[in-house]
Amino acid sequence: MTAQPVRFDGPGDDRRRLPPMPERTPQALRLAIQDHAPHLPPDFEAHWRRAIGDTFNLTSVPVFLHLWWTQYAIARDRVLEARLADLQARAAKEDDPRESSRLLAGYSRLRVIAASVEPGE
């Protein structure tokens, strides 16, 4: 990963530096997770062994990569991770189904944005 971290606006005009997204390969993603999201490697490795490790059909690799790409894009950004957790928790406690749906729609939009981050960003 030779790209420089991307700068994002944080709350209160606080500037944050995020590690760049790696190349879109399982090995590069694995290394980025090890370096910048130390709580994720056990789950990543277990999921890899379960979903990919013993298979001879590589069609599941893109699905695996998309899931973990999104997870890493979120985990490398503590502000985004906290925002997603807040939306999910508020939706779970909400009594009004419309408000709960609105909160979950916001959660989904943020995950889609995280999934669309490109290598180096």
C-alpha positions in Angstrom: 0.0 0.0 0.0 1.9 3.0 -1.2 -1.0 5.5 -1.4 -1.3 8.2 1.1 -4.2 8.3 3.6 -7.3 10.2 2.6 -8.4 13.2 4.7 -12.0 13.4 5.6 -14.0 16.0 7.5 -14.9 14.8 10.9 -17.4 16.2 13.4 -16.7 19.8 14.4 -14.4 20.4 11.4 -11.9 18.0 13.0 -9.7 16.6 10.3 -9.1 12.8 10.4 -6.5 10.8 8.6 -7.6 7.3 7.6 -5.4 4.6 6.3 -5.9 4.1 2.5 -7.9 1.3 1.2 -5.6 -1.5 -0.1 -5.5 -3.1 -3.5 -8.7 -5.1 -4.0 -7.2 -8.5 -3.4 -7.7 -10.9 -0.4 -4.0 -10.8 0.6 -3.8 -7.0 0.4 -7.1 -6.7 2.4 -5.8 -9.2 4.9 -2.6 -7.2 5.5 -4.5 -3.9 5.8 -6.9 -5.5 8.4 -3.9 -6.8 10.4 -2.3 -3.3 10.3 -5.2 -1.0 10.9 -8.1 -3.0 12.3 -6.5 -5.4 14.8 -9.9 -6.6 16.2 -10.9 -8.1 12.8 -8.3 -10.7 11.9 -9.7 -13.6 13.9 -13.1 -13.2 12.2 -11.6 -12.6 8.8 -9.4 -15.8 9.1 -12.3 -17.9 10.4 -14.6 -16.7 7.7 -11.9 -17.3 5.0 -11.3 -20.9 6.2 -15.1 -21.6 6.4 -16.1 -19.9 3.1 -13.0 -20.2 0.9 -10.3 -22.4 2.5 -11.6 -25.8 1.4 -13.4 -24.9 -1.7 -12.4 -25.6 -5.3 -15.1 -23.2 -6.6 -13.7 -19.6 -6.6 -17.1 -18.0 -7.3 -17.4 -17.3 -3.5 -14.2 -15.2 -3.4 -15.8 -11.9 -4.8 -18.6 -12.2 -2.3 -16.2 -12.7 0.5 -14.0 -9.8 -0.7 -17.0 -7.5 -0.9 -18.1 -8.3 2.6 -14.7 -7.8 4.1 -13.9 -4.8 2.0 -16.9 -3.1 3.5 -16.0 -4.3 7.0 -12.5 -2.9 6.7 -13.7 0.4 5.2 -15.9 0.8 8.3 -13.4 -0.4 10.8 -10.6 1.9 9.7 -12.9 4.9 10.4 -13.9 5.1 14.1 -16.3 7.9 13.5 -18.2 5.9 10.8 -18.1 2.8 12.9 -19.6 4.6 15.8 -22.3 6.3 13.6 -23.3 2.9 12.3 -23.5 1.4 15.8 -25.6 4.3 16.9 -28.0 4.0 14.1 -28.4 0.3 14.6 -28.9 0.6 18.4 -31.4 3.5 18.0 -33.4 1.4 15.4 -33.5 -1.6 17.7 -34.9 0.5 20.5 -37.3 2.5 18.4 -41.1 1.8 18.9 -42.2 3.6 15.8 -41.7 1.2 12.8 -41.4 4.2 10.3 -38.6 5.8 12.4 -36.9 2.5 12.8 -37.0 2.0 9.0 -35.6 5.5 8.5 -32.7 4.8 10.8 -32.0 1.4 9.2 -32.1 3.1 5.7 -29.5 5.6 6.9 -27.4 2.7 8.2 -27.7 0.9 4.8 -26.8 4.0 2.9 -23.6 4.4 5.0 -22.6 0.8 4.4 -23.2 1.2 0.6 -20.9 4.3 0.7 -18.3 2.4 2.6 -18.4 -0.5 0.1 -17.8 1.8 -2.8 -14.5 3.2 -1.5 -11.8 2.5 -4.1 -8.2 1.3 -3.5 -6.0 4.2 -2.3 -8.9 6.3 -1.0 
